[in-house]
Amino acid sequence: MVIRSNTARKADLEKAVADSFSRYAARNPRSREEDLKAADYMPGGNTRTVIFHPPFPLTIARGEGQYVEDIDQNRYTNFVGEFGAGLFGHSDPDIAAAIGRAVSDGWVLGGPNRYERILAAELVNRFPSIDRIRFTNSGTEANMMAISISRVVSGRSKVMVFEGAYHGGVFLFGHGGSPLNAPFDYVMAPFNNTQATVDLVERHAGDLACVVIEPMQGSAGMIPADRDFLEALRDVTHRHGIILIFDEVVTSRLSGGGLQEVLDVTPDMTTLGKYIGGGAAFGAFGGRADIMARFDPRSPEAVAHAGTFNNNVITHAAGATAMTRIYTPEIAGTFNARGDAFREDLNAIIDRHGLPMVVTGLGSIMQIHCCEGPLRDDYDAESDDDLKSQLLFHELLARGQRMTWRNSLLLCLPMTDSDLEAFCGAFSDVLGEHSHLFAMD
């Protein structure tokens, strides 16, 4: 009898998801048409896997402030946050003016520009681990360069990464990794498992060039690392001369000096990306002066770091303005405090409805999980119910609230208290309407 009852409830959930897909398709005929056309030229109709979701993704026509509008003229409060790059919203006037000034003076200049040194100085002064810095075009490139220089400096070959980690398009370590991963010799460690990780470092110490870790895993579910875990990792890598790299491509926004500053754990190198370019393509890697000195072209031991757009004048003009005038350390502190309060409000709504759900994250970055917490690693996060997550995504979208497909939310600076309250209201409405489905085992 119980089995039949559970089967019937599962069928109800599947029907609810199918109905939400049908309503979505009916609201967005032009996006559907564009998706079908795009498939004639791009595999799957897109060139960026993470923005695809069934039955088809929205085609966005324009953005302003914290809002976007699709080509079917549906308007959404945009909690996608461009997966971290959209911190400043879609139309900040100071950034637009900075880009306009740069463009008016000409671009692709083929030499140092007047903005890159301003941005470099700001980042060196902010991040405890960065004595010197170099720019790239993405977080993926930043991690590739940080790992590569670690292998050069250390004379060792192996790279420790963590289960569930994401360090870019060629560094995916969830669900067994990706066949496209860069072919380094990896040692896979369990996230947030201190003793097992320390034991692995000790076992491979003679061959380990570096350990790369997100101080909060992003694609695994916005799951923070325990401070004690990171401190133990700092201690054991220091003891064996292994370069510790913090991937703060996403988490650097969590304070003026990143999550490393909040936790008071300083790595040897840090990688950056996302929002720091003010919305333009950006990446950077930096660290101890002795490591970064290997890129000094005046040095007899110099190694080359090439890249046509490493000093893209448009990116650096936008980034210099964004980081020196808009996202100051003081603004970062108050903004992320708002994010913490918002996450607490969402968890309080879940508690009031008595549902097996939890919102994880830190500051302005969070994710809604359709499973009970606490979640400490990607294995815990795998208990997230995919059908419930799809239902939640589509029901909130129908109410004008746009999250990522995996139900993460990244706040942007233009968002008001009214925006956050509206999301809370829509969230509570969805949970109330479908509580019998979200409550099911």
Backbone torsions as a table, in degrees:
resi	resn	phi	psi	omega
1	MET	NA	-42.8	179.5
2	VAL	-64.8	-41.1	-179.9
3	ILE	-61.9	-44.8	179.1
4	ARG	-62.9	-39.3	-179.9
5	SER	-64.5	-44.9	178.0
6	ASN	-63.8	-38.9	178.5
7	THR	-62.8	-42.2	179.3
8	ALA	-64.6	-39.4	179.5
9	ARG	-68.2	-37.4	176.3
10	LYS	-63.4	-40.3	178.1
11	ALA	-63.8	-37.9	176.6
12	ASP	-61.9	-42.3	179.6
13	LEU	-65.0	-44.7	178.6
14	GLU	-60.6	-40.0	179.0
15	LYS	-66.8	-40.8	179.5
16	ALA	-62.3	-40.4	177.8
17	VAL	-66.2	-44.2	178.7
18	ALA	-60.9	-41.2	178.0
19	ASP	-63.6	-39.2	179.5
20	SER	-66.3	-36.1	175.9
21	PHE	-64.0	-42.8	-179.0
22	SER	-63.9	-43.5	179.4
23	ARG	-65.2	-38.8	177.6
24	TYR	-60.4	-47.4	-180.0
25	ALA	-61.7	-39.3	-179.7
26	ALA	-66.8	-32.7	179.8
27	ARG	-77.7	-18.9	-169.2
28	ASN	-130.4	55.1	-177.4
29	PRO	-65.1	-35.0	-178.6
30	ARG	-71.2	-38.4	175.6
31	SER	-62.9	-39.6	178.4
32	ARG	-63.1	-42.0	179.9
33	GLU	-64.1	-42.7	179.1
34	GLU	-64.0	-37.9	179.2
35	ASP	-63.9	-42.1	179.2
36	LEU	-64.9	-40.1	178.1
37	LYS	-65.2	-43.0	-177.1
38	ALA	-62.5	-30.6	-179.1
39	ALA	-65.1	-15.8	176.1
40	ASP	-74.3	-16.9	-173.9
41	TYR	-123.4	-24.0	179.6
42	MET	-128.4	137.8	179.9
43	PRO	-60.9	122.4	-177.9
44	GLY	76.8	3.5	177.6
45	GLY	79.2	11.7	-179.1
46	ASN	-150.0	166.5	-179.3
47	THR	-123.3	21.6	-178.2
48	ARG	-156.1	103.9	-169.1
49	THR	-57.0	-40.3	-170.2
50	VAL	-66.6	-20.2	-179.3
51	ILE	-93.4	-0.5	174.2
52	PHE	-82.1	142.4	168.3
53	HIS	-153.6	150.6	179.3
54	PRO	-75.6	150.9	1.2
55	PRO	-78.9	-19.8	174.9
56	PHE	-169.7	152.5	179.9
57	PRO	-81.0	157.2	173.9
58	LEU	-70.8	143.6	168.4
59	THR	-94.9	118.3	-174.9
60	ILE	-87.7	129.3	-177.9
61	ALA	-90.3	-39.1	-176.7
62	ARG	-162.6	161.3	175.2
63	GLY	-137.2	146.9	177.2
64	GLU	-147.8	125.7	-178.7
65	GLY	59.3	-121.6	-179.5
66	GLN	-98.4	8.1	-173.2
67	TYR	-117.1	151.2	171.0
68	VAL	-128.8	157.3	177.2
69	GLU	-131.4	132.8	-180.0
70	ASP	-89.8	177.2	-174.7
71	ILE	-74.1	-8.2	171.9
72	ASP	-93.8	9.3	175.8
73	GLN	67.6	29.4	169.4
74	ASN	-89.8	135.9	-175.5
75	ARG	-110.5	138.2	-176.6
76	TYR	-135.0	144.6	163.2
77	THR	-76.1	125.1	-165.2
78	ASN	-99.3	94.7	176.8
79	PHE	-88.1	2.9	175.2
80	VAL	-62.7	-38.5	176.8
81	GLY	59.8	22.3	-176.8
82	GLU	47.5	38.7	176.9
83	PHE	54.6	28.3	177.2
84	GLY	119.8	-22.3	-177.7
85	ALA	-83.7	-13.5	-173.7
86	GLY	-96.6	29.8	-176.9
87	LEU	-55.1	-36.0	-172.8
88	PHE	-92.0	8.7	-176.5
89	GLY	78.7	-159.7	-170.3
90	HIS	-109.6	-1.0	-173.3
91	SER	-159.6	40.2	-178.6
92	ASP	-60.3	125.5	-174.2
93	PRO	-67.5	-33.3	179.7
94	ASP	-68.8	-40.0	177.8
95	ILE	-69.0	-41.6	177.7
96	ALA	-59.3	-40.9	179.7
97	ALA	-66.7	-39.6	179.4
98	ALA	-64.0	-42.5	177.1
99	ILE	-64.3	-40.8	178.8
100	GLY	-60.7	-42.2	178.6
101	ARG	-63.6	-42.9	-179.9
102	ALA	-63.2	-45.1	-178.8
103	VAL	-64.6	-38.2	-178.2
104	SER	-65.3	-22.8	178.7
105	ASP	-93.0	0.6	179.1
106	GLY	94.9	153.0	-177.2
107	TRP	-131.8	-178.5	-170.0
108	VAL	44.1	63.1	-169.5
109	LEU	-84.1	-19.4	176.9
110	GLY	72.2	27.7	177.8
111	GLY	-166.9	171.6	176.6
112	PRO	-56.0	142.3	177.4
113	ASN	-111.2	170.4	-172.6
114	ARG	-79.6	-6.8	-176.6
115	TYR	-97.9	-30.3	-172.4
116	GLU	-63.1	-34.6	-178.2
117	ARG	-72.6	-32.6	176.0
118	ILE	-64.9	-46.7	-179.1
119	LEU	-65.8	-42.0	179.8
120	ALA	-61.3	-44.5	-179.5
121	ALA	-62.6	-40.8	-179.8
122	GLU	-62.4	-43.5	-177.0
123	LEU	-72.1	-39.2	176.7
124	VAL	-62.4	-40.5	-179.1
125	ASN	-70.9	-23.0	-176.1
126	ARG	-89.1	-43.5	-167.5
127	PHE	-95.9	122.9	-174.0
128	PRO	-55.6	-32.1	-174.0
129	SER	-87.9	-8.4	-170.0
130	ILE	-103.7	107.7	172.3
131	ASP	-89.7	-35.7	178.1
132	ARG	-140.8	155.3	-173.6
133	ILE	-141.8	152.1	171.4
134	ARG	-134.9	151.8	-174.4
135	PHE	-102.6	150.8	174.0
136	THR	-133.8	-165.7	-178.3
137	ASN	-106.5	-7.2	-177.7
138	SER	-162.5	165.2	173.9
139	GLY	-64.8	-34.2	177.5
140	THR	-59.1	-49.5	178.4
141	GLU	-61.9	-40.0	-179.5
142	ALA	-59.6	-44.4	179.2
143	ASN	-68.6	-38.0	176.6
144	MET	-59.2	-44.7	-178.6
145	MET	-70.2	-39.6	179.8
146	ALA	-64.1	-43.2	177.9
147	ILE	-65.2	-44.0	-176.1
148	SER	-64.7	-43.9	179.9
149	ILE	-69.8	-29.1	175.9
150	SER	-62.9	-39.7	179.0
151	ARG	-68.4	-36.5	177.9
152	VAL	-67.2	-50.4	-175.3
153	VAL	-66.7	-41.0	-176.3
154	SER	-80.8	-24.9	-173.2
155	GLY	72.1	14.9	179.7
156	ARG	-113.4	168.1	-170.8
157	SER	-115.8	-29.4	-170.6
158	LYS	-81.1	152.0	-177.8
159	VAL	-128.5	120.2	176.8
160	MET	-89.1	129.0	174.7
161	VAL	-129.0	177.3	-173.6
162	PHE	-122.7	144.2	178.3
163	GLU	-56.9	130.6	-179.4
164	GLY	89.7	-4.0	-174.5
165	ALA	-74.1	155.4	172.0
166	TYR	-136.5	119.8	178.7
167	HIS	-122.0	17.4	178.6
168	GLY	129.8	-178.8	-171.3
169	GLY	-63.7	-19.4	177.1
170	VAL	-118.5	21.8	178.3
171	PHE	-140.2	66.9	179.7
172	LEU	-110.3	124.8	-173.9
173	PHE	-126.4	19.1	171.2
174	GLY	-86.0	146.2	174.3
175	HIS	54.0	42.1	174.6
176	GLY	89.6	2.7	177.1
177	GLY	89.4	-172.7	-176.4
178	SER	-126.6	142.9	175.9
179	PRO	-66.4	-12.2	178.7
180	LEU	-91.8	-0.8	-176.9
181	ASN	-59.8	144.5	174.8
182	ALA	-57.3	136.9	-169.9
183	PRO	-82.7	57.7	171.4
184	PHE	-83.4	166.2	176.9
185	ASP	-89.1	98.7	-172.4
186	TYR	-91.2	144.8	165.8
187	VAL	-112.5	120.1	-175.1
188	MET	-94.5	124.4	-177.7
189	ALA	-116.5	155.6	178.8
190	PRO	-85.8	124.7	-178.5
191	PHE	-65.0	137.3	177.4
192	ASN	65.1	16.3	175.5
193	ASN	-111.2	94.7	-170.4
194	THR	-63.1	-53.6	-173.6
195	GLN	-64.5	-44.5	-179.4
196	ALA	-62.9	-38.0	-179.5
197	THR	-70.5	-45.1	178.0
198	VAL	-59.6	-41.8	178.4
199	ASP	-60.9	-40.9	178.5
200	LEU	-65.6	-41.0	177.7
201	VAL	-61.7	-46.0	179.5
202	GLU	-59.7	-41.3	-176.3
203	ARG	-67.0	-36.0	-174.6
204	HIS	-107.5	11.3	-169.7
205	ALA	-54.2	-39.4	-177.0
206	GLY	-66.9	-19.0	-177.8
207	ASP	-113.2	-8.2	-174.7
208	LEU	-80.8	119.2	173.6
209	ALA	-79.7	-40.9	-173.9
210	CYS	-157.9	161.9	170.2
211	VAL	-121.9	125.1	-178.3
212	VAL	-112.6	128.0	-177.0
213	ILE	-147.6	141.8	167.4
214	GLU	-84.6	124.4	177.2
215	PRO	-67.5	-13.3	161.7
216	MET	-141.4	118.6	-179.2
217	GLN	-68.0	132.3	-176.3
218	GLY	-89.9	-69.4	-175.1
219	SER	-68.0	-16.6	175.9
220	ALA	-78.7	-6.2	175.0
221	GLY	128.7	21.0	-177.6
222	MET	55.2	60.4	-176.4
223	ILE	-111.6	112.7	-177.9
224	PRO	-70.5	146.2	170.2
225	ALA	-77.1	142.6	174.1
226	ASP	-67.1	141.6	179.2
227	ARG	-61.4	-41.4	179.7
228	ASP	-60.2	-37.4	178.3
229	PHE	-63.3	-46.5	-179.9
230	LEU	-67.9	-36.8	177.8
231	GLU	-64.0	-41.7	178.2
232	ALA	-64.3	-38.3	178.1
233	LEU	-66.1	-40.7	177.1
234	ARG	-61.2	-43.8	-177.7
235	ASP	-64.6	-48.1	-174.3
236	VAL	-71.7	-35.1	177.7
237	THR	-70.0	-38.8	177.9
238	HIS	-62.7	-41.6	-178.0
239	ARG	-62.4	-32.9	-176.7
240	HIS	-104.5	8.4	178.6
241	GLY	66.9	31.2	179.2
242	ILE	-96.7	134.8	-177.3
243	ILE	-77.7	122.2	178.5
244	LEU	-95.5	122.2	-178.4
245	ILE	-113.4	122.4	170.7
246	PHE	-93.7	120.9	171.3
247	ASP	-84.3	99.8	179.2
248	GLU	-110.0	30.9	177.7
249	VAL	-55.2	-40.2	178.3
250	VAL	-96.9	-45.7	-168.8
251	THR	-78.3	-9.1	-178.1
252	SER	-62.0	-19.6	-179.8
253	ARG	-76.9	-7.5	-171.7
254	LEU	-76.9	-6.0	168.9
255	SER	-165.2	177.7	177.2
256	GLY	-59.5	-30.8	-179.1
257	GLY	-117.5	24.3	175.8
258	GLY	80.7	-179.3	-180.0
259	LEU	-69.4	-26.7	176.2
260	GLN	-60.5	-35.3	177.9
261	GLU	-70.5	-41.7	178.8
262	VAL	-61.4	-44.2	-175.5
263	LEU	-84.8	-13.8	-176.1
264	ASP	58.0	44.3	173.7
265	VAL	-125.1	118.4	-173.4
266	THR	-107.7	115.4	177.2
267	PRO	-78.4	-179.7	175.4
268	ASP	-84.9	-31.0	178.8
269	MET	-140.4	156.6	177.8
270	THR	-136.8	139.4	172.8
271	THR	-109.6	144.7	-175.5
272	LEU	-132.4	164.4	177.6
273	GLY	-178.2	-153.4	173.9
274	LYS	58.1	-117.6	-165.5
275	TYR	-67.7	-20.3	-169.0
276	ILE	-63.5	-24.3	175.3
277	GLY	-81.7	10.4	178.0
278	GLY	69.3	14.0	-177.9
279	GLY	112.3	-11.0	174.7
280	ALA	-91.0	162.8	-178.1
281	ALA	-59.4	130.7	-173.6
282	PHE	-154.1	145.7	168.1
283	GLY	-157.1	159.8	177.3
284	ALA	-159.7	152.8	171.6
285	PHE	-138.2	143.6	-178.7
286	GLY	-156.4	172.8	-179.3
287	GLY	172.4	-152.3	-178.1
288	ARG	-57.1	145.3	-177.0
289	ALA	-60.5	-37.1	-176.8
290	ASP	-69.3	-31.4	176.7
291	ILE	-72.8	-49.7	-174.9
292	MET	-69.9	-19.6	179.5
293	ALA	-62.3	-20.7	179.4
294	ARG	-66.4	-13.1	176.7
295	PHE	-94.9	1.9	-179.5
296	ASP	-75.3	113.2	-176.6
297	PRO	-64.7	-12.7	177.4
298	ARG	-83.0	-11.9	-176.6
299	SER	-83.7	140.9	176.8
300	PRO	-66.8	-17.6	178.8
301	GLU	-102.2	18.7	-172.7
302	ALA	-65.9	142.3	169.1
303	VAL	-113.1	149.0	-175.5
304	ALA	-82.6	145.0	170.7
305	HIS	-130.9	97.2	-176.0
306	ALA	-95.3	165.6	176.6
307	GLY	159.4	110.7	-174.8
308	THR	-52.8	-39.4	-174.7
309	PHE	-106.4	20.2	176.6
310	ASN	-60.0	-33.3	177.5
311	ASN	-119.4	51.9	177.1
312	ASN	-60.5	119.3	-174.4
313	VAL	-63.2	-33.3	-180.0
314	ILE	-66.7	-46.6	178.2
315	THR	-61.1	-45.8	-173.3
316	HIS	-74.5	-29.9	172.9
317	ALA	-65.5	-45.5	178.5
318	ALA	-64.5	-44.8	-177.0
319	GLY	-66.5	-40.7	179.5
320	ALA	-61.4	-43.0	177.3
321	THR	-66.9	-45.0	-177.7
322	ALA	-58.7	-42.1	-172.6
323	MET	-89.2	-27.6	-178.9
324	THR	-92.6	-27.5	-173.9
325	ARG	-112.6	-24.0	-173.1
326	ILE	-111.1	-61.2	-176.0
327	TYR	-94.0	68.2	177.1
328	THR	-72.5	163.1	176.7
329	PRO	-55.8	-34.9	179.8
330	GLU	-67.3	-44.7	177.5
331	ILE	-63.4	-40.2	178.7
332	ALA	-59.1	-40.4	-179.8
333	GLY	-64.5	-48.8	-178.1
334	THR	-69.9	-36.2	-179.1
335	PHE	-64.2	-45.6	-178.0
336	ASN	-74.0	-26.6	172.3
337	ALA	-64.8	-39.1	174.4
338	ARG	-61.2	-40.1	178.5
339	GLY	-63.5	-41.8	177.7
340	ASP	-60.6	-42.5	179.7
341	ALA	-65.4	-39.8	178.4
342	PHE	-62.8	-44.1	178.6
343	ARG	-62.4	-40.1	176.8
344	GLU	-62.7	-38.4	177.7
345	ASP	-63.5	-42.2	179.7
346	LEU	-64.6	-42.5	178.1
347	ASN	-66.4	-32.8	176.2
348	ALA	-66.3	-38.4	176.7
349	ILE	-62.4	-43.9	177.4
350	ILE	-58.9	-44.3	-179.8
351	ASP	-62.8	-39.9	-179.4
352	ARG	-64.1	-34.6	178.9
353	HIS	-84.6	-9.6	177.3
354	GLY	64.2	41.5	-174.1
355	LEU	-109.2	152.6	179.2
356	PRO	-80.8	76.5	-178.2
357	MET	-142.1	163.3	176.5
358	VAL	-157.3	148.2	174.9
359	VAL	-110.0	119.9	179.8
360	THR	-102.0	172.2	174.4
361	GLY	128.6	-172.5	177.1
362	LEU	-144.0	142.8	174.2
363	GLY	52.5	-126.7	-173.4
364	SER	-86.9	9.1	-178.1
365	ILE	-123.3	129.7	-176.9
366	MET	-157.8	168.4	177.4
367	GLN	-147.6	137.8	177.1
368	ILE	-90.9	125.9	179.7
369	HIS	-113.3	134.3	176.7
370	CYS	-91.3	57.4	174.8
371	CYS	-160.4	165.4	-178.7
372	GLU	-79.3	149.3	174.5
373	GLY	-94.9	-175.1	-2.0
374	PRO	-77.1	156.3	178.3
375	LEU	-114.5	124.0	-175.8
376	ARG	-115.1	-14.0	179.1
377	ASP	-159.2	-178.9	-175.7
378	ASP	-68.8	-23.6	176.9
379	TYR	-68.5	-40.2	174.5
380	ASP	-62.0	-42.5	-176.9
381	ALA	-67.6	-22.0	179.6
382	GLU	-67.8	-13.1	175.6
383	SER	-77.3	-4.8	175.1
384	ASP	-57.8	128.0	-177.8
385	ASP	-80.7	115.7	-173.8
386	ASP	-64.6	-41.1	-179.8
387	LEU	-64.7	-43.0	177.9
388	LYS	-63.3	-39.9	179.5
389	SER	-63.1	-41.2	177.7
390	GLN	-64.0	-41.5	179.1
391	LEU	-62.6	-45.6	-179.9
392	LEU	-61.0	-44.9	179.9
393	PHE	-57.4	-50.6	-175.3
394	HIS	-71.9	-35.8	179.3
395	GLU	-68.6	-36.6	176.3
396	LEU	-71.4	-37.3	177.4
397	LEU	-61.5	-40.0	178.0
398	ALA	-63.4	-20.5	179.2
399	ARG	-101.1	15.0	174.8
400	GLY	83.6	17.0	-178.1
401	GLN	-117.8	114.7	-173.3
402	ARG	-107.1	113.4	174.1
403	MET	-104.4	179.5	168.0
404	THR	-74.0	163.2	-178.8
405	TRP	-61.6	-29.2	178.4
406	ARG	-89.9	13.1	174.4
407	ASN	68.3	32.1	169.8
408	SER	-92.5	154.7	-179.8
409	LEU	-131.0	128.9	176.0
410	LEU	-124.2	112.7	-175.3
411	LEU	-69.8	154.2	173.8
412	CYS	-121.1	157.2	-172.5
413	LEU	-59.1	-35.3	-178.9
414	PRO	-70.2	-12.5	-176.5
415	MET	-61.8	137.4	-179.7
416	THR	-101.7	169.9	173.9
417	ASP	-59.5	-35.6	178.5
418	SER	-63.5	-37.8	177.0
419	ASP	-61.9	-44.5	-178.4
420	LEU	-68.8	-38.9	177.3
421	GLU	-64.8	-38.2	178.7
422	ALA	-64.6	-39.7	176.9
423	PHE	-64.0	-44.4	178.7
424	CYS	-58.3	-41.3	178.7
425	GLY	-64.2	-44.1	179.1
426	ALA	-65.8	-40.2	179.3
427	PHE	-61.6	-47.1	179.1
428	SER	-63.2	-38.6	178.7
429	ASP	-62.1	-44.4	179.2
430	VAL	-64.1	-44.1	-179.4
431	LEU	-64.4	-37.8	178.3
432	GLY	-68.0	-43.7	-178.1
433	GLU	-66.6	-33.9	-174.3
434	HIS	-118.5	27.0	-174.6
435	SER	-58.7	-35.7	-179.5
436	HIS	-65.0	-26.8	178.4
437	LEU	-85.1	-40.7	178.7
438	PHE	-70.6	-21.7	-178.7
439	ALA	-83.3	-16.2	-172.2
440	MET	-68.7	149.5	179.3
441	ASP	-70.4	NA	NA
